[in-house]
Amino acid sequence: MSIVINLDVMLARRKMASKDLAEVVGITAQNLSILKTGKAKAIRFATLEAICRALACQPGDILEYRQDSAASE
C-alpha cells in the first residue's frame, strides 16, 4: 500500500504508550494496533483528529504517501 502510517514514530517522539493513546482517543488497543501496523483499510477523520490532538501533531505526521516501486516501473 502506498500510504504509510507513522504512528509508532509519533508515539516514540511523544514518549507515549500505545495503550495510553488508545485510551485517550477512545478506541481499543487492538484497533490502534491494526492502524499502527498499516493493516487498517480506512480511518475516520474523527479518529485522526483525536490522535492528532493527543499527540499534538498534524495528519501529515501520521500519514505518508510513498509511491510503490512496482507502480513507478
PDB file of N, CA, C, O and CB in Angstrom:
ATOM      1  N   MET A   1       0.847  -1.179   0.000  1.00  0.00           N
ATOM      2  CA  MET A   1       0.000   0.000   0.000  1.00  0.00           C
ATOM      3  C   MET A   1       0.888   1.236   0.000  1.00  0.00           C
ATOM      4  O   MET A   1       1.954   1.230   0.617  1.00  0.00           O
ATOM      5  CB  MET A   1      -0.962   0.001   1.220  1.00  0.00           C
ATOM      6  N   SER A   2       0.480   2.257  -0.659  1.00  0.00           N
ATOM      7  CA  SER A   2       1.270   3.476  -0.798  1.00  0.00           C
ATOM      8  C   SER A   2       1.151   4.416   0.381  1.00  0.00           C
ATOM      9  O   SER A   2       1.940   5.351   0.509  1.00  0.00           O
ATOM     10  CB  SER A   2       0.869   4.194  -2.032  1.00  0.00           C
ATOM     11  N   ILE A   3       0.175   4.183   1.248  1.00  0.00           N
ATOM     12  CA  ILE A   3       0.005   5.021   2.430  1.00  0.00           C
ATOM     13  C   ILE A   3       0.709   4.355   3.596  1.00  0.00           C
ATOM     14  O   ILE A   3       0.414   3.211   3.940  1.00  0.00           O
ATOM     15  CB  ILE A   3      -1.502   5.256   2.749  1.00  0.00           C
ATOM     16  N   VAL A   4       1.634   5.070   4.198  1.00  0.00           N
ATOM     17  CA  VAL A   4       2.411   4.552   5.327  1.00  0.00           C
ATOM     18  C   VAL A   4       1.934   5.254   6.594  1.00  0.00           C
ATOM     19  O   VAL A   4       1.757   6.472   6.617  1.00  0.00           O
ATOM     20  CB  VAL A   4       3.953   4.765   5.109  1.00  0.00           C
ATOM     21  N   ILE A   5       1.733   4.475   7.632  1.00  0.00           N
ATOM     22  CA  ILE A   5       1.296   5.013   8.922  1.00  0.00           C
ATOM     23  C   ILE A   5       2.527   5.178   9.808  1.00  0.00           C
ATOM     24  O   ILE A   5       3.225   4.206  10.097  1.00  0.00           O
ATOM     25  CB  ILE A   5       0.229   4.077   9.605  1.00  0.00           C
ATOM     26  N   ASN A   6       2.788   6.392  10.231  1.00  0.00           N
ATOM     27  CA  ASN A   6       3.951   6.681  11.075  1.00  0.00           C
ATOM     28  C   ASN A   6       3.549   6.892  12.532  1.00  0.00           C
ATOM     29  O   ASN A   6       4.120   7.732  13.227  1.00  0.00           O
ATOM     30  CB  ASN A   6       4.686   7.916  10.556  1.00  0.00           C
ATOM     31  N   LEU A   7       2.580   6.137  12.976  1.00  0.00           N
ATOM     32  CA  LEU A   7       2.090   6.300  14.339  1.00  0.00           C
ATOM     33  C   LEU A   7       3.148   5.901  15.367  1.00  0.00           C
ATOM     34  O   LEU A   7       3.271   6.541  16.411  1.00  0.00           O
ATOM     35  CB  LEU A   7       0.825   5.474  14.544  1.00  0.00           C
ATOM     36  N   ASP A   8       3.901   4.861  15.080  1.00  0.00           N
ATOM     37  CA  ASP A   8       4.969   4.441  16.003  1.00  0.00           C
ATOM     38  C   ASP A   8       5.998   5.551  16.195  1.00  0.00           C
ATOM     39  O   ASP A   8       6.479   5.779  17.305  1.00  0.00           O
ATOM     40  CB  ASP A   8       5.663   3.168  15.482  1.00  0.00           C
ATOM     41  N   VAL A   9       6.328   6.232  15.115  1.00  0.00           N
ATOM     42  CA  VAL A   9       7.300   7.318  15.192  1.00  0.00           C
ATOM     43  C   VAL A   9       6.787   8.428  16.100  1.00  0.00           C
ATOM     44  O   VAL A   9       7.512   8.927  16.961  1.00  0.00           O
ATOM     45  CB  VAL A   9       7.606   7.871  13.793  1.00  0.00           C
ATOM     46  N   MET A  10       5.524   8.809  15.895  1.00  0.00           N
ATOM     47  CA  MET A  10       4.959   9.885  16.708  1.00  0.00           C
ATOM     48  C   MET A  10       4.809   9.462  18.161  1.00  0.00           C
ATOM     49  O   MET A  10       5.021  10.272  19.063  1.00  0.00           O
ATOM     50  CB  MET A  10       3.609  10.318  16.151  1.00  0.00           C
ATOM     51  N   LEU A  11       4.446   8.211  18.400  1.00  0.00           N
ATOM     52  CA  LEU A  11       4.351   7.729  19.782  1.00  0.00           C
ATOM     53  C   LEU A  11       5.720   7.785  20.459  1.00  0.00           C
ATOM     54  O   LEU A  11       5.825   8.178  21.621  1.00  0.00           O
ATOM     55  CB  LEU A  11       3.792   6.286  19.820  1.00  0.00           C
ATOM     56  N   ALA A  12       6.760   7.394  19.739  1.00  0.00           N
ATOM     57  CA  ALA A  12       8.114   7.421  20.311  1.00  0.00           C
ATOM     58  C   ALA A  12       8.550   8.861  20.579  1.00  0.00           C
ATOM     59  O   ALA A  12       9.154   9.147  21.612  1.00  0.00           O
ATOM     60  CB  ALA A  12       9.124   6.724  19.363  1.00  0.00           C
ATOM     61  N   ARG A  13       8.246   9.756  19.656  1.00  0.00           N
ATOM     62  CA  ARG A  13       8.631  11.167  19.853  1.00  0.00           C
ATOM     63  C   ARG A  13       7.942  11.769  21.068  1.00  0.00           C
ATOM     64  O   ARG A  13       8.529  12.572  21.794  1.00  0.00           O
ATOM     65  CB  ARG A  13       8.292  11.995  18.606  1.00  0.00           C
ATOM     66  N   ARG A  14       6.689  11.373  21.284  1.00  0.00           N
ATOM     67  CA  ARG A  14       5.915  11.915  22.414  1.00  0.00           C
ATOM     68  C   ARG A  14       6.079  11.082  23.683  1.00  0.00           C
ATOM     69  O   ARG A  14       5.531  11.406  24.737  1.00  0.00           O
ATOM     70  CB  ARG A  14       4.436  11.992  22.045  1.00  0.00           C
ATOM     71  N   LYS A  15       6.855   9.991  23.552  1.00  0.00           N
ATOM     72  CA  LYS A  15       7.086   9.091  24.688  1.00  0.00           C
ATOM     73  C   LYS A  15       5.764   8.635  25.305  1.00  0.00           C
ATOM     74  O   LYS A  15       5.563   8.683  26.519  1.00  0.00           O
ATOM     75  CB  LYS A  15       7.954   9.784  25.755  1.00  0.00           C
ATOM     76  N   MET A  16       4.877   8.194  24.420  1.00  0.00           N
ATOM     77  CA  MET A  16       3.550   7.749  24.851  1.00  0.00           C
ATOM     78  C   MET A  16       3.361   6.290  24.461  1.00  0.00           C
ATOM     79  O   MET A  16       3.757   5.882  23.369  1.00  0.00           O
ATOM     80  CB  MET A  16       2.431   8.634  24.229  1.00  0.00           C
ATOM     81  N   ALA A  17       2.771   5.518  25.328  1.00  0.00           N
ATOM     82  CA  ALA A  17       2.494   4.110  25.039  1.00  0.00           C
ATOM     83  C   ALA A  17       1.220   3.983  24.205  1.00  0.00           C
ATOM     84  O   ALA A  17       0.319   4.817  24.293  1.00  0.00           O
ATOM     85  CB  ALA A  17       2.362   3.300  26.350  1.00  0.00           C
ATOM     86  N   SER A  18       1.164   2.948  23.414  1.00  0.00           N
ATOM     87  CA  SER A  18       0.005   2.722  22.548  1.00  0.00           C
ATOM     88  C   SER A  18      -1.275   2.611  23.353  1.00  0.00           C
ATOM     89  O   SER A  18      -2.309   3.160  22.971  1.00  0.00           O
ATOM     90  CB  SER A  18       0.201   1.463  21.714  1.00  0.00           C
ATOM     91  N   LYS A  19      -1.205   1.896  24.472  1.00  0.00           N
ATOM     92  CA  LYS A  19      -2.421   1.710  25.272  1.00  0.00           C
ATOM     93  C   LYS A  19      -2.912   3.034  25.848  1.00  0.00           C
ATOM     94  O   LYS A  19      -4.117   3.233  26.008  1.00  0.00           O
ATOM     95  CB  LYS A  19      -2.167   0.709  26.406  1.00  0.00           C
ATOM     96  N   ASP A  20      -1.980   3.944  26.161  1.00  0.00           N
ATOM     97  CA  ASP A  20      -2.380   5.259  26.659  1.00  0.00           C
ATOM     98  C   ASP A  20      -3.053   6.072  25.561  1.00  0.00           C
ATOM     99  O   ASP A  20      -4.059   6.740  25.800  1.00  0.00           O
ATOM    100  CB  ASP A  20      -1.165   6.017  27.210  1.00  0.00           C
ATOM    101  N   LEU A  21      -2.491   6.011  24.355  1.00  0.00           N
ATOM    102  CA  LEU A  21      -3.106   6.725  23.234  1.00  0.00           C
ATOM    103  C   LEU A  21      -4.485   6.160  22.926  1.00  0.00           C
ATOM    104  O   LEU A  21      -5.427   6.913  22.680  1.00  0.00           O
ATOM    105  CB  LEU A  21      -2.213   6.647  21.988  1.00  0.00           C
ATOM    106  N   ALA A  22      -4.605   4.847  22.939  1.00  0.00           N
ATOM    107  CA  ALA A  22      -5.904   4.222  22.670  1.00  0.00           C
ATOM    108  C   ALA A  22      -6.946   4.705  23.672  1.00  0.00           C
ATOM    109  O   ALA A  22      -8.090   4.981  23.311  1.00  0.00           O
ATOM    110  CB  ALA A  22      -5.789   2.684  22.722  1.00  0.00           C
ATOM    111  N   GLU A  23      -6.539   4.803  24.922  1.00  0.00           N
ATOM    112  CA  GLU A  23      -7.470   5.247  25.959  1.00  0.00           C
ATOM    113  C   GLU A  23      -7.879   6.697  25.743  1.00  0.00           C
ATOM    114  O   GLU A  23      -9.058   7.035  25.853  1.00  0.00           O
ATOM    115  CB  GLU A  23      -6.845   5.080  27.347  1.00  0.00           C
ATOM    116  N   VAL A  24      -6.914   7.554  25.435  1.00  0.00           N
ATOM    117  CA  VAL A  24      -7.206   8.977  25.216  1.00  0.00           C
ATOM    118  C   VAL A  24      -8.102   9.165  23.992  1.00  0.00           C
ATOM    119  O   VAL A  24      -9.031   9.971  24.012  1.00  0.00           O
ATOM    120  CB  VAL A  24      -5.897   9.777  25.043  1.00  0.00           C
ATOM    121  N   VAL A  25      -7.813   8.412  22.925  1.00  0.00           N
ATOM    122  CA  VAL A  25      -8.563   8.551  21.670  1.00  0.00           C
ATOM    123  C   VAL A  25      -9.945   7.899  21.772  1.00  0.00           C
ATOM    124  O   VAL A  25     -10.888   8.316  21.100  1.00  0.00           O
ATOM    125  CB  VAL A  25      -7.774   7.926  20.506  1.00  0.00           C
ATOM    126  N   GLY A  26     -10.052   6.890  22.606  1.00  0.00           N
ATOM    127  CA  GLY A  26     -11.337   6.226  22.762  1.00  0.00           C
ATOM    128  C   GLY A  26     -11.543   5.069  21.807  1.00  0.00           C
ATOM    129  O   GLY A  26     -12.674   4.756  21.436  1.00  0.00           O
ATOM    130  N   ILE A  27     -10.451   4.433  21.410  1.00  0.00           N
ATOM    131  CA  ILE A  27     -10.556   3.228  20.588  1.00  0.00           C
ATOM    132  C   ILE A  27      -9.852   2.094  21.334  1.00  0.00           C
ATOM    133  O   ILE A  27      -9.109   2.327  22.287  1.00  0.00           O
ATOM    134  CB  ILE A  27      -9.929   3.449  19.156  1.00  0.00           C
ATOM    135  N   THR A  28     -10.096   0.885  20.891  1.00  0.00           N
ATOM    136  CA  THR A  28      -9.469  -0.247  21.561  1.00  0.00           C
ATOM    137  C   THR A  28      -7.987  -0.322  21.181  1.00  0.00           C
ATOM    138  O   THR A  28      -7.570   0.146  20.122  1.00  0.00           O
ATOM    139  CB  THR A  28     -10.195  -1.566  21.196  1.00  0.00           C
ATOM    140  N   ALA A  29      -7.213  -0.922  22.076  1.00  0.00           N
ATOM    141  CA  ALA A  29      -5.789  -1.110  21.795  1.00  0.00           C
ATOM    142  C   ALA A  29      -5.610  -1.979  20.554  1.00  0.00           C
ATOM    143  O   ALA A  29      -4.657  -1.798  19.797  1.00  0.00           O
ATOM    144  CB  ALA A  29      -5.070  -1.747  23.008  1.00  0.00           C
ATOM    145  N   GLN A  30      -6.517  -2.908  20.350  1.00  0.00           N
ATOM    146  CA  GLN A  30      -6.445  -3.784  19.172  1.00  0.00           C
ATOM    147  C   GLN A  30      -6.652  -2.977  17.883  1.00  0.00           C
ATOM    148  O   GLN A  30      -5.926  -3.168  16.908  1.00  0.00           O
ATOM    149  CB  GLN A  30      -7.504  -4.913  19.271  1.00  0.00           C
ATOM    150  N   ASN A  31      -7.627  -2.090  17.880  1.00  0.00           N
ATOM    151  CA  ASN A  31      -7.853  -1.263  16.687  1.00  0.00           C
ATOM    152  C   ASN A  31      -6.699  -0.304  16.446  1.00  0.00           C
ATOM    153  O   ASN A  31      -6.348  -0.031  15.297  1.00  0.00           O
ATOM    154  CB  ASN A  31      -9.157  -0.478  16.821  1.00  0.00           C
ATOM    155  N   LEU A  32      -6.105   0.210  17.516  1.00  0.00           N
ATOM    156  CA  LEU A  32      -4.930   1.071  17.356  1.00  0.00           C
ATOM    157  C   LEU A  32      -3.763   0.272  16.789  1.00  0.00           C
ATOM    158  O   LEU A  32      -2.998   0.781  15.969  1.00  0.00           O
ATOM    159  CB  LEU A  32      -4.535   1.712  18.705  1.00  0.00           C
ATOM    160  N   SER A  33      -3.627  -0.963  17.219  1.00  0.00           N
ATOM    161  CA  SER A  33      -2.572  -1.827  16.694  1.00  0.00           C
ATOM    162  C   SER A  33      -2.768  -2.082  15.198  1.00  0.00           C
ATOM    163  O   SER A  33      -1.805  -2.080  14.431  1.00  0.00           O
ATOM    164  CB  SER A  33      -2.541  -3.160  17.459  1.00  0.00           C
ATOM    165  N   ILE A  34      -4.004  -2.297  14.794  1.00  0.00           N
ATOM    166  CA  ILE A  34      -4.308  -2.502  13.371  1.00  0.00           C
ATOM    167  C   ILE A  34      -3.912  -1.264  12.571  1.00  0.00           C
ATOM    168  O   ILE A  34      -3.372  -1.368  11.470  1.00  0.00           O
ATOM    169  CB  ILE A  34      -5.816  -2.818  13.168  1.00  0.00           C
ATOM    170  N   LEU A  35      -4.187  -0.107  13.134  1.00  0.00           N
ATOM    171  CA  LEU A  35      -3.811   1.145  12.470  1.00  0.00           C
ATOM    172  C   LEU A  35      -2.292   1.297  12.416  1.00  0.00           C
ATOM    173  O   LEU A  35      -1.736   1.670  11.384  1.00  0.00           O
ATOM    174  CB  LEU A  35      -4.437   2.350  13.197  1.00  0.00           C
ATOM    175  N   LYS A  36      -1.631   1.008  13.529  1.00  0.00           N
ATOM    176  CA  LYS A  36      -0.169   1.163  13.595  1.00  0.00           C
ATOM    177  C   LYS A  36       0.559   0.267  12.601  1.00  0.00           C
ATOM    178  O   LYS A  36       1.566   0.664  12.015  1.00  0.00           O
ATOM    179  CB  LYS A  36       0.323   0.859  14.998  1.00  0.00           C
ATOM    180  N   THR A  37       0.049  -0.922  12.420  1.00  0.00           N
ATOM    181  CA  THR A  37       0.728  -1.877  11.552  1.00  0.00           C
ATOM    182  C   THR A  37       0.368  -1.711  10.078  1.00  0.00           C
ATOM    183  O   THR A  37       0.856  -2.454   9.227  1.00  0.00           O
ATOM    184  CB  THR A  37       0.403  -3.274  11.990  1.00  0.00           C
ATOM    185  N   GLY A  38      -0.483  -0.738   9.782  1.00  0.00           N
ATOM    186  CA  GLY A  38      -0.835  -0.491   8.394  1.00  0.00           C
ATOM    187  C   GLY A  38      -1.844  -1.471   7.830  1.00  0.00           C
ATOM    188  O   GLY A  38      -2.026  -1.546   6.614  1.00  0.00           O
ATOM    189  N   LYS A  39      -2.503  -2.222   8.699  1.00  0.00           N
ATOM    190  CA  LYS A  39      -3.499  -3.194   8.245  1.00  0.00           C
ATOM    191  C   LYS A  39      -4.885  -2.581   8.101  1.00  0.00           C
ATOM    192  O   LYS A  39      -5.786  -3.205   7.541  1.00  0.00           O
ATOM    193  CB  LYS A  39      -3.560  -4.361   9.207  1.00  0.00           C
ATOM    194  N   ALA A  40      -5.058  -1.370   8.600  1.00  0.00           N
ATOM    195  CA  ALA A  40      -6.354  -0.699   8.503  1.00  0.00           C
ATOM    196  C   ALA A  40      -6.612  -0.281   7.065  1.00  0.00           C
ATOM    197  O   ALA A  40      -5.694   0.148   6.366  1.00  0.00           O
ATOM    198  CB  ALA A  40      -6.412   0.527   9.441  1.00  0.00           C
ATOM    199  N   LYS A  41      -7.838  -0.404   6.628  1.00  0.00           N
ATOM    200  CA  LYS A  41      -8.223  -0.010   5.270  1.00  0.00           C
ATOM    201  C   LYS A  41      -8.749   1.412   5.224  1.00  0.00           C
ATOM    202  O   LYS A  41      -8.840   2.011   4.153  1.00  0.00           O
ATOM    203  CB  LYS A  41      -9.271  -0.961   4.722  1.00  0.00           C
ATOM    204  N   ALA A  42      -9.101   1.960   6.400  1.00  0.00           N
ATOM    205  CA  ALA A  42      -9.657   3.307   6.457  1.00  0.00           C
ATOM    206  C   ALA A  42      -9.478   3.851   7.866  1.00  0.00           C
ATOM    207  O   ALA A  42      -9.227   3.107   8.814  1.00  0.00           O
ATOM    208  CB  ALA A  42     -11.158   3.316   6.045  1.00  0.00           C
ATOM    209  N   ILE A  43      -9.614   5.164   7.979  1.00  0.00           N
ATOM    210  CA  ILE A  43      -9.599   5.809   9.294  1.00  0.00           C
ATOM    211  C   ILE A  43     -10.613   6.948   9.250  1.00  0.00           C
ATOM    212  O   ILE A  43     -10.678   7.698   8.276  1.00  0.00           O
ATOM    213  CB  ILE A  43      -8.153   6.336   9.674  1.00  0.00           C
ATOM    214  N   ARG A  44     -11.390   7.067  10.298  1.00  0.00           N
ATOM    215  CA  ARG A  44     -12.358   8.155  10.378  1.00  0.00           C
ATOM    216  C   ARG A  44     -11.606   9.455  10.664  1.00  0.00           C
ATOM    217  O   ARG A  44     -10.607   9.463  11.383  1.00  0.00           O
ATOM    218  CB  ARG A  44     -13.435   7.875  11.480  1.00  0.00           C
ATOM    219  N   PHE A  45     -12.101  10.546  10.091  1.00  0.00           N
ATOM    220  CA  PHE A  45     -11.494  11.843  10.377  1.00  0.00           C
ATOM    221  C   PHE A  45     -11.560  12.146  11.865  1.00  0.00           C
ATOM    222  O   PHE A  45     -10.642  12.753  12.418  1.00  0.00           O
ATOM    223  CB  PHE A  45     -12.186  12.952   9.578  1.00  0.00           C
ATOM    224  N   ALA A  46     -12.644  11.727  12.519  1.00  0.00           N
ATOM    225  CA  ALA A  46     -12.789  11.974  13.957  1.00  0.00           C
ATOM    226  C   ALA A  46     -11.678  11.260  14.733  1.00  0.00           C
ATOM    227  O   ALA A  46     -11.148  11.804  15.702  1.00  0.00           O
ATOM    228  CB  ALA A  46     -14.182  11.504  14.453  1.00  0.00           C
ATOM    229  N   THR A  47     -11.330  10.052  14.311  1.00  0.00           N
ATOM    230  CA  THR A  47     -10.252   9.306  14.972  1.00  0.00           C
ATOM    231  C   THR A  47      -8.918   9.968  14.691  1.00  0.00           C
ATOM    232  O   THR A  47      -8.103  10.129  15.599  1.00  0.00           O
ATOM    233  CB  THR A  47     -10.228   7.835  14.503  1.00  0.00           C
ATOM    234  N   LEU A  48      -8.684  10.353  13.448  1.00  0.00           N
ATOM    235  CA  LEU A  48      -7.441  11.029  13.088  1.00  0.00           C
ATOM    236  C   LEU A  48      -7.303  12.339  13.856  1.00  0.00           C
ATOM    237  O   LEU A  48      -6.219  12.678  14.332  1.00  0.00           O
ATOM    238  CB  LEU A  48      -7.388  11.291  11.574  1.00  0.00           C
ATOM    239  N   GLU A  49      -8.401  13.067  13.973  1.00  0.00           N
ATOM    240  CA  GLU A  49      -8.399  14.319  14.732  1.00  0.00           C
ATOM    241  C   GLU A  49      -8.040  14.066  16.193  1.00  0.00           C
ATOM    242  O   GLU A  49      -7.245  14.804  16.776  1.00  0.00           O
ATOM    243  CB  GLU A  49      -9.770  15.009  14.635  1.00  0.00           C
ATOM    244  N   ALA A  50      -8.623  13.029  16.783  1.00  0.00           N
ATOM    245  CA  ALA A  50      -8.350  12.713  18.193  1.00  0.00           C
ATOM    246  C   ALA A  50      -6.890  12.295  18.380  1.00  0.00           C
ATOM    247  O   ALA A  50      -6.269  12.659  19.378  1.00  0.00           O
ATOM    248  CB  ALA A  50      -9.293  11.591  18.690  1.00  0.00           C
ATOM    249  N   ILE A  51      -6.345  11.547  17.442  1.00  0.00           N
ATOM    250  CA  ILE A  51      -4.934  11.140  17.514  1.00  0.00           C
ATOM    251  C   ILE A  51      -4.031  12.368  17.409  1.00  0.00           C
ATOM    252  O   ILE A  51      -3.083  12.514  18.180  1.00  0.00           O
ATOM    253  CB  ILE A  51      -4.594  10.122  16.387  1.00  0.00           C
ATOM    254  N   CYS A  52      -4.328  13.245  16.456  1.00  0.00           N
ATOM    255  CA  CYS A  52      -3.517  14.457  16.283  1.00  0.00           C
ATOM    256  C   CYS A  52      -3.599  15.341  17.520  1.00  0.00           C
ATOM    257  O   CYS A  52      -2.601  15.940  17.920  1.00  0.00           O
ATOM    258  CB  CYS A  52      -3.973  15.245  15.040  1.00  0.00           C
ATOM    259  N   ARG A  53      -4.771  15.429  18.125  1.00  0.00           N
ATOM    260  CA  ARG A  53      -4.930  16.238  19.337  1.00  0.00           C
ATOM    261  C   ARG A  53      -4.099  15.632  20.470  1.00  0.00           C
ATOM    262  O   ARG A  53      -3.403  16.348  21.189  1.00  0.00           O
ATOM    263  CB  ARG A  53      -6.431  16.332  19.749  1.00  0.00           C
ATOM    264  N   ALA A  54      -4.177  14.324  20.619  1.00  0.00           N
ATOM    265  CA  ALA A  54      -3.461  13.651  21.714  1.00  0.00           C
ATOM    266  C   ALA A  54      -1.940  13.727  21.531  1.00  0.00           C
ATOM    267  O   ALA A  54      -1.199  13.838  22.507  1.00  0.00           O
ATOM    268  CB  ALA A  54      -3.900  12.181  21.806  1.00  0.00           C
ATOM    269  N   LEU A  55      -1.487  13.667  20.290  1.00  0.00           N
ATOM    270  CA  LEU A  55      -0.047  13.670  20.024  1.00  0.00           C
ATOM    271  C   LEU A  55       0.484  15.051  19.636  1.00  0.00           C
ATOM    272  O   LEU A  55       1.674  15.208  19.363  1.00  0.00           O
ATOM    273  CB  LEU A  55       0.270  12.681  18.926  1.00  0.00           C
ATOM    274  N   ALA A  56      -0.396  16.045  19.611  1.00  0.00           N
ATOM    275  CA  ALA A  56      -0.017  17.414  19.239  1.00  0.00           C
ATOM    276  C   ALA A  56       0.756  17.399  17.924  1.00  0.00           C
ATOM    277  O   ALA A  56       1.898  17.850  17.845  1.00  0.00           O
ATOM    278  CB  ALA A  56       0.832  18.077  20.358  1.00  0.00           C
ATOM    279  N   CYS A  57       0.096  16.864  16.892  1.00  0.00           N
ATOM    280  CA  CYS A  57       0.744  16.771  15.585  1.00  0.00           C
ATOM    281  C   CYS A  57      -0.270  17.034  14.476  1.00  0.00           C
ATOM    282  O   CYS A  57      -1.449  17.265  14.744  1.00  0.00           O
ATOM    283  CB  CYS A  57       1.400  15.386  15.396  1.00  0.00           C
ATOM    284  N   GLN A  58       0.191  16.999  13.251  1.00  0.00           N
ATOM    285  CA  GLN A  58      -0.651  17.197  12.076  1.00  0.00           C
ATOM    286  C   GLN A  58      -0.937  15.837  11.428  1.00  0.00           C
ATOM    287  O   GLN A  58      -0.175  14.892  11.629  1.00  0.00           O
ATOM    288  CB  GLN A  58       0.031  18.166  11.058  1.00  0.00           C
ATOM    289  N   PRO A  59      -2.029  15.725  10.652  1.00  0.00           N
ATOM    290  CA  PRO A  59      -2.300  14.454   9.975  1.00  0.00           C
ATOM    291  C   PRO A  59      -1.125  13.970   9.115  1.00  0.00           C
ATOM    292  O   PRO A  59      -0.901  12.767   8.986  1.00  0.00           O
ATOM    293  CB  PRO A  59      -3.534  14.594   9.109  1.00  0.00           C
ATOM    294  N   GLY A  60      -0.389  14.901   8.537  1.00  0.00           N
ATOM    295  CA  GLY A  60       0.763  14.533   7.720  1.00  0.00           C
ATOM    296  C   GLY A  60       1.896  13.915   8.518  1.00  0.00           C
ATOM    297  O   GLY A  60       2.768  13.250   7.959  1.00  0.00           O
ATOM    298  N   ASP A  61       1.884  14.135   9.818  1.00  0.00           N
ATOM    299  CA  ASP A  61       2.878  13.481  10.671  1.00  0.00           C
ATOM    300  C   ASP A  61       2.529  12.003  10.858  1.00  0.00           C
ATOM    301  O   ASP A  61       3.408  11.186  11.135  1.00  0.00           O
ATOM    302  CB  ASP A  61       2.968  14.190  12.043  1.00  0.00           C
ATOM    303  N   ILE A  62       1.268  11.665  10.709  1.00  0.00           N
ATOM    304  CA  ILE A  62       0.785  10.297  10.911  1.00  0.00           C
ATOM    305  C   ILE A  62       0.731   9.536   9.593  1.00  0.00           C
ATOM    306  O   ILE A  62       1.148   8.380   9.519  1.00  0.00           O
ATOM    307  CB  ILE A  62      -0.601  10.310  11.567  1.00  0.00           C
ATOM    308  N   LEU A  63       0.218  10.183   8.559  1.00  0.00           N
ATOM    309  CA  LEU A  63       0.030   9.532   7.263  1.00  0.00           C
ATOM    310  C   LEU A  63       1.048  10.035   6.258  1.00  0.00           C
ATOM    311  O   LEU A  63       1.306  11.236   6.176  1.00  0.00           O
ATOM    312  CB  LEU A  63      -1.388   9.769   6.738  1.00  0.00           C
ATOM    313  N   GLU A  64       1.622   9.131   5.503  1.00  0.00           N
ATOM    314  CA  GLU A  64       2.619   9.496   4.493  1.00  0.00           C
ATOM    315  C   GLU A  64       2.336   8.712   3.214  1.00  0.00           C
ATOM    316  O   GLU A  64       2.006   7.527   3.261  1.00  0.00           O
ATOM    317  CB  GLU A  64       4.072   9.217   5.006  1.00  0.00           C
ATOM    318  N   TYR A  65       2.467   9.385   2.076  1.00  0.00           N
ATOM    319  CA  TYR A  65       2.316   8.715   0.787  1.00  0.00           C
ATOM    320  C   TYR A  65       3.684   8.378   0.229  1.00  0.00           C
ATOM    321  O   TYR A  65       4.544   9.250   0.101  1.00  0.00           O
ATOM    322  CB  TYR A  65       1.525   9.592  -0.207  1.00  0.00           C
ATOM    323  N   ARG A  66       3.883   7.119  -0.100  1.00  0.00           N
ATOM    324  CA  ARG A  66       5.122   6.682  -0.776  1.00  0.00           C
ATOM    325  C   ARG A  66       4.717   5.910  -2.022  1.00  0.00           C
ATOM    326  O   ARG A  66       3.952   4.947  -1.960  1.00  0.00           O
ATOM    327  CB  ARG A  66       6.031   5.793   0.175  1.00  0.00           C
ATOM    328  N   GLN A  67       5.236   6.344  -3.126  1.00  0.00           N
ATOM    329  CA  GLN A  67       4.896   5.678  -4.377  1.00  0.00           C
ATOM    330  C   GLN A  67       5.474   4.270  -4.378  1.00  0.00           C
ATOM    331  O   GLN A  67       6.647   4.066  -4.066  1.00  0.00           O
ATOM    332  CB  GLN A  67       5.415   6.482  -5.590  1.00  0.00           C
ATOM    333  N   ASP A  68       4.621   3.290  -4.738  1.00  0.00           N
ATOM    334  CA  ASP A  68       5.089   1.908  -4.843  1.00  0.00           C
ATOM    335  C   ASP A  68       6.142   1.807  -5.925  1.00  0.00           C
ATOM    336  O   ASP A  68       6.009   2.408  -6.991  1.00  0.00           O
ATOM    337  CB  ASP A  68       3.919   0.946  -5.138  1.00  0.00           C
ATOM    338  N   SER A  69       7.194   1.042  -5.651  1.00  0.00           N
ATOM    339  CA  SER A  69       8.233   0.859  -6.664  1.00  0.00           C
ATOM    340  C   SER A  69       7.688   0.112  -7.871  1.00  0.00           C
ATOM    341  O   SER A  69       8.120   0.361  -8.996  1.00  0.00           O
ATOM    342  CB  SER A  69       9.429   0.106  -6.077  1.00  0.00           C
ATOM    343  N   ALA A  70       6.738  -0.805  -7.653  1.00  0.00           N
ATOM    344  CA  ALA A  70       6.140  -1.550  -8.765  1.00  0.00           C
ATOM    345  C   ALA A  70       5.285  -0.629  -9.628  1.00  0.00           C
ATOM    346  O   ALA A  70       5.216  -0.798 -10.846  1.00  0.00           O
ATOM    347  CB  ALA A  70       5.291  -2.724  -8.237  1.00  0.00           C
ATOM    348  N   ALA A  71       4.628   0.358  -8.988  1.00  0.00           N
ATOM    349  CA  ALA A  71       3.769   1.275  -9.735  1.00  0.00           C
ATOM    350  C   ALA A  71       4.582   2.246 -10.574  1.00  0.00           C
ATOM    351  O   ALA A  71       4.106   2.724 -11.603  1.00  0.00           O
ATOM    352  CB  ALA A  71       2.868   2.044  -8.785  1.00  0.00           C
ATOM    353  N   SER A  72       5.805   2.544 -10.144  1.00  0.00           N
ATOM    354  CA  SER A  72       6.607   3.518 -10.872  1.00  0.00           C
ATOM    355  C   SER A  72       7.342   2.917 -12.058  1.00  0.00           C
ATOM    356  O   SER A  72       7.900   3.639 -12.884  1.00  0.00           O
ATOM    357  CB  SER A  72       7.591   4.154  -9.946  1.00  0.00           C
ATOM    358  N   GLU A  73       7.340   1.587 -12.137  1.00  0.00           N
ATOM    359  CA  GLU A  73       8.047   0.927 -13.251  1.00  0.00           C
ATOM    360  C   GLU A  73       7.173   0.816 -14.469  1.00  0.00           C
ATOM    361  O   GLU A  73       7.607   0.289 -15.493  1.00  0.00           O
ATOM    362  CB  GLU A  73       8.523  -0.456 -12.843  1.00  0.00           C
TER     363      GLU A  73
END
